[in-house]
């Protein structure tokens, strides 16, 4: 019996360490199966609904947002934004503090050189169902003239909105006002160069890292209040037309999306950088971009729990053995 219990404890321990993350964690590959979504151009992990990612088409699809269950790849809610007029070229989506969704109608692929672009904001619904939600619309202008852009990020702590313009030889990070105003134009100003032909970008959940991707690569930066410090290249998977990126909810993975029917969202380990700026693990990969190592998030908690059970079983066996020893 003692031998069986010991083997059981060992099996629990090995199984816990080897167990893959659940699909409900939202940090595994998945395929977008909705036939309406053929030009997924932005991606944002829900904070309220585990395993759910928000996306949208670009160009003139309309004012629609789609909530995708990453466990099945199916759309579980379609949100129609009202109060925003007719979108021109929606290219990005990001979730800021207080579950506020920000949508960037910021593209200018045809070189029309819009005098202004738009950012929309709405509250993420608590219940996932097909519904219409009224959004606030903000007018955005750039201090140095019109830009083509596909990357909009909202800092998860401050709520400040940033845009990265799309330039083949590298663009700039543009900072908006501390708080967007719905009256008048919000002027965005360049604050830092970005070494990437950027098609999307994302903050880590703790706001300490910025991931910027392009068609064929990506760059990781430490944020430091907007004073970007390049840390290294991202492990961007080869995709047909890589258009989107976001962190998994716990920050351990970076999710890369692309355009096309039934497009696949690929999950890669997020880099984790220490105070020195060096990666905390070989090859530039870390188990958690938020610095929590392997113990954070649902997978880490499950492993910790299984280890605790194994330790208790071994301890129980040891006590039984001590009690049975002759005096």
C-alpha positions as CSV (number, residue, x, y, z in Angstrom):
1,X,0.0,0.0,0.0
2,X,2.8,2.4,1.0
3,X,4.6,1.6,-2.3
4,X,1.4,2.2,-4.3
5,X,0.8,5.6,-2.6
6,X,4.4,6.6,-3.2
7,X,4.1,5.7,-6.9
8,X,0.8,7.6,-7.1
9,X,2.4,10.7,-5.6
10,X,5.3,10.5,-8.1
11,X,2.8,10.0,-10.9
12,X,0.9,13.1,-9.9
13,X,4.0,15.1,-9.7
14,X,5.3,14.1,-13.1
15,X,1.9,14.5,-14.7
16,X,1.5,18.0,-13.3
17,X,4.8,19.1,-14.6
18,X,4.1,17.6,-18.0
19,X,0.5,18.6,-18.4
20,X,-0.2,21.1,-21.2
21,X,-2.2,24.3,-20.5
22,X,-5.9,24.0,-21.0
23,X,-7.5,25.5,-24.1
24,X,-9.7,27.5,-21.7
25,X,-6.5,29.4,-20.6
26,X,-6.5,31.1,-24.0
27,X,-2.7,30.5,-24.6
28,X,-2.8,27.8,-27.3
29,X,-3.1,27.9,-31.1
30,X,-6.6,28.2,-32.5
31,X,-8.3,28.6,-35.8
32,X,-10.9,31.3,-36.5
33,X,-13.8,29.4,-38.0
34,X,-16.3,32.2,-38.7
35,X,-16.7,32.5,-42.5
36,X,-17.4,36.2,-42.1
37,X,-13.9,36.8,-40.8
38,X,-11.6,36.8,-43.8
39,X,-9.4,39.8,-42.9
40,X,-8.7,39.5,-39.2
41,X,-6.6,42.6,-38.7
42,X,-6.5,43.0,-34.9
43,X,-6.6,40.8,-31.8
44,X,-7.1,41.5,-28.1
45,X,-7.5,39.0,-25.2
46,X,-10.6,39.5,-23.1
47,X,-10.0,40.3,-19.4
48,X,-13.6,39.3,-18.4
49,X,-14.1,36.2,-20.4
50,X,-11.2,33.6,-20.1
51,X,-10.1,32.2,-23.4
52,X,-12.0,34.7,-25.5
53,X,-10.3,37.0,-28.1
54,X,-11.8,40.0,-29.9
55,X,-11.1,40.5,-33.5
56,X,-12.5,42.4,-36.6
57,X,-12.1,42.7,-40.3
58,X,-10.4,45.6,-41.9
59,X,-11.4,47.8,-44.8
60,X,-15.2,48.4,-45.2
61,X,-16.6,45.4,-43.4
62,X,-18.6,47.6,-41.1
63,X,-18.7,48.5,-37.4
64,X,-18.5,44.9,-36.2
65,X,-16.4,43.2,-33.5
66,X,-16.3,39.4,-33.0
67,X,-15.7,37.5,-29.8
68,X,-13.9,34.2,-30.6
69,X,-13.7,31.3,-28.1
70,X,-10.2,30.1,-28.5
71,X,-11.1,26.6,-27.2
72,X,-13.4,26.0,-30.3
73,X,-12.4,28.8,-32.7
74,X,-16.1,29.8,-33.0
75,X,-17.7,33.2,-32.7
76,X,-19.6,33.5,-29.4
77,X,-20.8,37.1,-29.8
78,X,-21.0,39.7,-32.5
79,X,-21.0,43.3,-31.3
80,X,-22.2,46.1,-33.6
81,X,-20.9,49.5,-32.7
82,X,-23.4,52.3,-33.0
83,X,-22.8,56.0,-32.9
84,X,-19.6,55.8,-35.0
85,X,-20.7,56.5,-38.5
86,X,-19.3,54.3,-41.3
87,X,-15.8,53.0,-40.6
88,X,-13.1,53.5,-43.3
89,X,-10.3,51.1,-42.4
90,X,-10.4,49.5,-39.0
91,X,-6.9,48.1,-38.3
92,X,-6.4,47.5,-34.6
93,X,-8.1,46.7,-31.3
94,X,-6.8,47.0,-27.7
95,X,-8.3,46.6,-24.2
96,X,-7.4,49.3,-21.6
97,X,-8.3,49.7,-17.9
98,X,-11.8,49.1,-16.7
99,X,-12.5,46.7,-19.6
100,X,-12.7,49.5,-22.1
101,X,-12.2,48.3,-25.7
102,X,-10.5,50.7,-28.1
103,X,-10.8,50.2,-31.8
104,X,-8.5,52.0,-34.3
105,X,-10.1,53.1,-37.6
106,X,-6.6,54.3,-38.5
107,X,-5.6,52.7,-41.8
108,X,-4.8,54.5,-45.0
109,X,-3.6,51.8,-47.3
110,X,-4.7,53.5,-50.5
111,X,-2.7,56.7,-49.8
112,X,-5.8,58.8,-49.5
113,X,-4.0,60.8,-46.8
114,X,-7.0,61.4,-44.5
115,X,-6.9,64.7,-42.6
116,X,-8.0,62.8,-39.6
117,X,-8.7,59.2,-38.5
118,X,-10.9,57.8,-35.7
119,X,-10.6,55.8,-32.5
120,X,-13.7,54.2,-31.0
121,X,-14.2,53.2,-27.4
122,X,-16.8,51.0,-25.8
123,X,-17.2,48.9,-22.7
124,X,-16.6,45.2,-23.1
125,X,-20.0,43.5,-22.5
126,X,-20.3,41.3,-19.4
127,X,-22.6,38.9,-21.2
128,X,-21.4,37.5,-24.6
129,X,-24.3,37.6,-27.0
130,X,-25.1,39.3,-30.3
131,X,-25.8,42.9,-29.4
132,X,-25.4,46.6,-30.4
133,X,-23.3,48.8,-28.1
134,X,-23.0,52.5,-28.4
135,X,-19.4,53.6,-28.7
136,X,-17.6,57.0,-28.3
137,X,-15.9,58.3,-31.3
138,X,-12.7,60.3,-31.1
139,X,-11.1,62.3,-33.9
140,X,-7.3,61.8,-34.2
141,X,-4.8,64.0,-36.0
142,X,-1.0,63.7,-36.2
143,X,1.2,66.6,-35.4
144,X,3.4,65.9,-38.5
145,X,0.7,65.2,-41.1
146,X,-1.3,62.2,-42.2
147,X,-0.1,58.7,-41.5
148,X,-0.9,55.1,-42.6
149,X,-1.1,53.0,-39.4
150,X,-2.2,49.6,-38.3
151,X,-1.1,49.5,-34.7
152,X,-3.0,51.0,-31.8
153,X,-2.2,50.1,-28.2
154,X,-3.7,51.3,-24.9
155,X,-1.5,51.1,-21.8
156,X,-3.1,48.7,-19.3
157,X,-2.3,50.9,-16.3
158,X,-2.6,54.5,-17.5
159,X,-5.2,54.1,-20.3
160,X,-3.2,56.3,-22.6
161,X,-3.6,55.6,-26.3
162,X,-0.6,55.2,-28.7
163,X,-0.4,54.6,-32.4
164,X,2.6,53.3,-34.4
165,X,2.6,54.3,-38.1
166,X,3.4,51.8,-40.8
167,X,6.7,52.7,-42.6
168,X,8.7,50.1,-44.5
169,X,12.0,51.5,-43.1
170,X,10.6,51.8,-39.6
171,X,8.1,54.2,-38.1
172,X,7.4,56.0,-34.8
173,X,5.4,55.6,-31.7
174,X,2.8,58.4,-31.5
175,X,1.4,59.3,-28.1
176,X,-2.1,60.7,-27.7
177,X,-3.2,63.1,-25.0
178,X,-3.4,61.8,-21.4
179,X,-7.1,61.4,-21.9
180,X,-8.9,61.4,-25.2
181,X,-11.6,64.2,-25.8
182,X,-14.7,63.7,-27.8
183,X,-14.9,67.4,-28.6
184,X,-12.3,68.6,-31.1
185,X,-9.3,66.7,-32.5
186,X,-6.8,64.7,-30.4
187,X,-3.3,65.4,-31.6
188,X,-0.9,62.5,-31.5
189,X,2.8,63.3,-31.4
190,X,5.9,61.1,-32.2
191,X,7.8,60.1,-29.1
192,X,10.1,57.2,-30.1
193,X,11.3,55.5,-33.2
194,X,10.2,51.9,-33.9
195,X,12.5,49.5,-35.8
196,X,9.7,47.7,-37.6
197,X,7.3,47.9,-40.6
198,X,4.6,47.6,-38.0
199,X,1.3,45.8,-38.7
200,X,0.2,45.5,-35.1
201,X,1.5,45.9,-31.5
202,X,0.5,44.9,-28.0
203,X,1.4,45.7,-24.4
204,X,2.1,42.9,-21.9
205,X,-0.6,42.7,-19.2
206,X,1.6,44.5,-16.7
207,X,2.4,47.3,-19.1
208,X,6.2,46.7,-18.9
209,X,6.8,45.4,-22.4
210,X,5.7,46.3,-25.9
211,X,5.6,43.8,-28.7
212,X,5.6,45.1,-32.2
213,X,5.1,42.8,-35.2
214,X,5.4,43.0,-38.9
215,X,4.8,40.7,-41.8
216,X,8.1,38.8,-41.4
217,X,9.3,39.5,-37.9
218,X,8.9,41.4,-34.6
219,X,10.7,43.4,-32.0
220,X,10.4,43.3,-28.2
221,X,10.8,46.6,-26.2
222,X,10.8,47.4,-22.5
223,X,8.4,50.2,-22.0
224,X,9.9,52.4,-19.2
225,X,7.2,55.1,-19.4
226,X,7.4,55.3,-23.2
227,X,11.2,55.5,-23.4
228,X,11.5,52.4,-25.6
229,X,14.5,50.1,-25.1
230,X,14.9,47.4,-27.7
231,X,15.5,44.0,-26.2
232,X,15.5,41.6,-29.1
233,X,13.6,40.0,-31.9
234,X,10.3,38.1,-31.4
235,X,9.7,34.6,-32.5
236,X,7.1,35.5,-35.1
237,X,5.7,32.5,-36.9
238,X,5.6,32.4,-40.7
239,X,2.1,33.4,-41.7
240,X,0.4,34.3,-45.0
241,X,-0.2,37.9,-44.0
242,X,0.6,38.6,-40.4
243,X,-1.7,41.4,-39.3
244,X,-2.3,41.0,-35.5
245,X,-0.7,40.4,-32.2
246,X,-1.7,40.3,-28.5
247,X,-0.5,38.8,-25.3
248,X,-2.4,35.9,-23.6
249,X,-4.2,37.0,-20.5
250,X,-1.5,35.9,-18.1
251,X,1.3,37.3,-20.3
252,X,3.1,34.0,-20.8
253,X,2.4,33.8,-24.5
254,X,2.2,36.1,-27.5
255,X,-0.6,35.3,-29.9
256,X,0.0,36.0,-33.6
257,X,-2.9,36.3,-36.1
258,X,-3.2,36.7,-39.8
259,X,-5.7,37.5,-42.6
260,X,-7.5,34.9,-44.7
261,X,-10.4,32.5,-44.3
262,X,-10.0,30.1,-41.3
263,X,-6.8,31.9,-40.3
264,X,-4.7,30.3,-37.5
265,X,-3.7,32.2,-34.4
266,X,-0.3,31.0,-33.3
267,X,0.9,31.0,-29.7
268,X,4.6,31.6,-28.9
269,X,6.4,32.0,-25.6
270,X,6.7,35.6,-24.5
271,X,10.2,36.9,-23.8
272,X,10.9,37.8,-20.1
273,X,13.5,40.4,-19.4
274,X,15.2,41.1,-16.1
275,X,16.4,44.4,-14.7
276,X,19.5,44.2,-16.8
277,X,17.5,44.0,-20.0
278,X,18.8,40.4,-20.7
279,X,16.3,37.6,-21.2
280,X,15.6,35.6,-18.1
281,X,15.9,32.3,-20.1
282,X,18.0,30.9,-22.8
283,X,17.3,31.9,-26.4
284,X,15.4,35.0,-25.4
285,X,12.4,33.1,-24.2
286,X,10.8,33.3,-20.8
287,X,7.9,31.5,-19.3
288,X,6.1,34.8,-18.4
289,X,6.4,38.3,-19.8
290,X,5.2,39.6,-16.5
291,X,8.1,38.1,-14.6
292,X,6.0,35.5,-12.8
293,X,7.9,32.6,-14.1
294,X,6.1,29.3,-14.5
295,X,4.0,29.7,-11.3
296,X,1.6,32.3,-12.6
297,X,-1.7,31.7,-14.3
298,X,-4.0,28.7,-14.3
299,X,-1.4,26.2,-15.5
300,X,1.1,27.3,-12.8
301,X,-1.6,27.0,-10.1
302,X,-2.5,23.5,-11.3
303,X,1.1,22.4,-11.2
304,X,1.6,23.9,-7.7
305,X,-1.6,22.2,-6.5
306,X,-0.5,18.8,-7.8
307,X,2.9,19.2,-6.3
308,X,1.3,20.0,-2.9
309,X,-0.9,16.8,-3.2
310,X,2.2,14.7,-4.0
311,X,4.1,16.1,-1.0
312,X,1.1,15.5,1.3
313,X,0.8,11.9,0.1
314,X,4.5,11.3,0.7
315,X,4.3,12.9,4.1
316,X,1.3,10.7,5.0
317,X,3.2,7.6,4.0
318,X,6.2,8.7,6.1
319,X,4.1,9.2,9.2
320,X,2.4,5.8,8.8
321,X,5.8,4.2,8.6
322,X,7.1,6.0,11.7
323,X,4.0,4.9,13.7
324,X,4.6,1.3,12.8
325,X,8.2,1.1,13.8
326,X,8.8,-1.0,16.9
327,X,9.8,1.0,20.1
